[in-house]
């Protein structure tokens, strides 16, 4: 199995976002409910800079390539400063890719854009996460960013080859910087999830212009950057996606919404067999990130997991690998929920993991 801390079966972690405006409340919940694989908290309620689609594109903003307007963020390829800004970006990109630390830091999100990340690293230094075996980070995915950010005419950036490449390269270097920073500050193995639910746009009538090979290549570029930085690449898609795309991109951890979108994963069970045989891990998003969570219990969710495993075994997958290479998460981030519901979801995830872990034994 790749070096990701040898995650124990039914270890729990979170997807990323939490509905708090200050890091400390988020860190307390993470430390209490996901102590073995803690993640840094994204806090979109803090400011617009922490919004998912632009959180990791600070360098593009500083160079004038990505601009903020009252109606939202947009690219400005027709502006007078575009060519100089683009040149400056690729100078930094190439320097970062060749290992120059100063250039690498240019791709770090600012404390205003990722306050939870820096507070998380400081908490490690103070011993707050002493039980951690692995740490988890996350970065926005290229589809989710490129389909949501547009140019001034409203055309999604992902459909413009120059803008798509810009987004992919910036996210890849940001992910690599984050992987190295977490490893250095936390002294633990690192897993970086690429959060890209927009992979589910493939095959829909609204996005007939998407090219599957380009999607695989873009995701693979970020996975490669994470791997070269010494971390394990994972992907999170909380939608009905064609899982052959992330599998082809070379991710080691697949994080999926096992509560609401289990069928799409089941449909790709044939591709999952070599993934599991190579040490791949399934991160089951068992706990719904909706008020439905109030109606679930650890026992009901454990039954749901066992039923899912049974269906995958019927498709020919190795049940022993499914049990051993399994972690648990909420089905998605909780940043848009009410705080009490988010707390309940984390507690329910932790309790479900404990229940399954206590009942687990080889061959069961």
Secondary structure, 3 states (H helix, E strand, C coil): CCCCCCCCCCEECCCCECCCCCHHHHHHHHHHHCCCEEECCECCCCCHHHCCCCCCCHHHHHCCCEEEECCEEEECCCCCCHHHHHHHHHHHHHHHHCCCHHHHHCCCCCCCCCHHHHHHHHHHHCCCCCCCCEEEEEEECHHHHHHHCECCCCCEHHHCHHHHHHHHHHHHHHHHHHHHHHHHHHCCEEEEEEECHHHHHCCCHHHCCCCHHHHHHHHHHHHHHHHHCCCEEEEEECCCCCHHHHHHCCCCEEEECCCCCHHHHHHCHHHHHHHHHCCCEEEEEEECCCHHHHHCCHHHHHHHHHHHHHHHHHCCCCHHHHHHCEEEEECCCCCCCCHHHHHHHHHHHHHHHHHHHHHCCCCC
